[in-house]
Amino acid sequence: MSAFQQVGYHAVPSVQEAAAGKGGATAHAARIALSQEDVTRAPSKSQQHRSGASNTAGFLARLEDWWVLELLGVIISAGALAAIVGILYHYHGTPQPTWRNVSLNTMISWLSTLANVMVLIPVTSGLSQLKWVWFAGKRRTMSDRGYFDSASRGVIGSLALIFEQQGRHFAGLAALATILAVGFDPFIQNLVHYTPEPAEHITVPAYVTYSADYNINGIPASASQLGASHVYWIDSVMKANVYSSLLNTDKSQAWSIPQFDCATGNCTWDPIATLAMMMAKGSNSNSTALAFGNSISNASTIFATECAFQICVQSVRPRVSSGVYYEEEVDWWCDFTLQTMPTNYSLLHKDNPVGWRRLELSPPWGLEHGMQSGQTFGIASSSLSSLAGFIQGIFAGSSMYAAQGILRSIFYGNISGCADEDDHLICAANNAAKAMTKTLRDSAFVASRSENTTMARGRTLIMVNFVRIQWVWIALPALVWLLALVTWVGTLLKSSRARVPRWRDDILPLLFLYREGEEGKPETSGASQSSAEVAKSCTAVEVQLRAEDLRYRLL
């Protein structure tokens, strides 16, 4: 059994007692002996004050004897870390919270500070207690005490202890926890990152035009005997858009962009279905038959191209990014049926352009294509007839429209988007199809001027800071807490095995344990006392620091 297992606490003799007993030996520091008169005399006010202080000190010492503060440190620090993880997990991937009086970073900083302070309680207490375990193992030099005390106070002392012990003692884990705790707060703060990302602005929707029906015509070109018009000129808006697509060199191609409303310049829509014009390229392969052995040369730069325009339903997914409109093509549907005229016109043949009233399309789509169940699309026969005449006029050279100027522009002009194309006619036809699609989509909006009924509703996006958590940074705080737990549990076990009192960083046991004897050896007689008993005994001791013969003593 080690010497410290049976150590008692003894009053240090007075100067006179020391001189009488040792022939003028050096006086000890404290005097606590009480005479019989002191015992029977009524306590003075100072003694009553010391009695109250004794009760308080005894209560705190009993808390220390049961490791209550260290247990609270482990529990509260774990709770603070759990709160940090819970809060950050809840707000990960969400917009930055706008709390009234505190920010997310401030809340995390408070919890981090609490966790850091509480986690160091079992670490520092463990280092201080392991000092006594270290001396209980065998005789050590008193200088070792300084390493443990310094380690319990900061990083430099912990580094010195690790270097001195070289990992040979359990206290190295506690010293490592003290060093790593320096990065506790920075690592916690680095958990939270903010990235600007688009988010929907609920109160400000976006709109873009679409059309399910087109029945707009220009002025009549001819009339029947009853005054009903059978032939119409093309609508002026359609004509202007198509001319612009063939004559305009604007790279933005405004003639192909439907009307849209996007307040922030960043908007998205779900797929929408709308009437559209498709340009299909025909086949014009060489089928010349020559006799065996004969050949012909092809020195001409002239080549033939066939273009066909067809009314279809197009499903697109629009978006606006930084004020620029884009469309993603989803699908096309071009199968149609001809709806005949009412019964009083039954004598007209259904295949005659004036014998049917509407070209109708019914795609077998659902909401994934932006189409409602049972929805149909169509164009009136009169509108399609005027559109067909217009297309034939400008591409086939009819004198009804500006065919000569259009053809010259197609083959010799710098049409928008066609400068680098080999086949200018195909490119020009594509431009015309886009312009006609825009006109079809904008027709309902232009006619009604009502955004809510003629435009597809989308989402307006605004840039919002989203919370993004980098969970890897929680590793160090979790490691510090784990080291603190291991230090506390290990210190309890080692102190119990060595039967060392729970003195931790208390200096009073040193004052009472080490009595100056003949050889300056520790006093080894008597029973051990707890921290509470030591604290209670100290309340009866009055000392003063004095200098005598250049030596300082507590007298």
Secondary structure, 3 states (H helix, E strand, C coil): CCHHHHCCCCCCCCHHHHHHHHCCCCCCCCCCCCCHHHHHCCCCHHHHHHHHHHHHHHHHHHHHHCCHHHHHHHHHHHHHHHHHHHHHHHHCCCECCCCCCCCHHHHHHHHHHHHHHHHHHHHHHHHHHHHHHHHHHCCCCCHHHHHHHHHCCCHHHHHHHHHHHCCCCCHHHHHHHHHHHHHHHHHHHCCEEEEEEEEECCCCCEEEECCCEECCCCCEEECCCCCCCCEECCCHHHHHHHHHHHHCCCCCCHHHCCCEECCCCCEECCCEEEEEEEEEECCCCCCCCCCCCCCCCCCCCCCCCCEEEEEEEEEEEEEEECCEEEEEEEEEECCCEEEECCHHHCCCCCCCCCCEEEEEECCCCCHHHCCCCCCCEEEEHHHHHHHHHHHHHHHHCCCCCCHHHHHHHHHHCCCCCCCCCCCHHHHHHHHHHHHHHHHHHHHHHHHHCCHHHHEEEEEEEEEEEEEEECHHHHHHHHHHHHHHHHHHHHHHHHHHHHCCCCCCCCCHHHHHHCCCCCCCCCCCCCCCCCHHHHHHHHCCCCCCEEEECCEEEEC
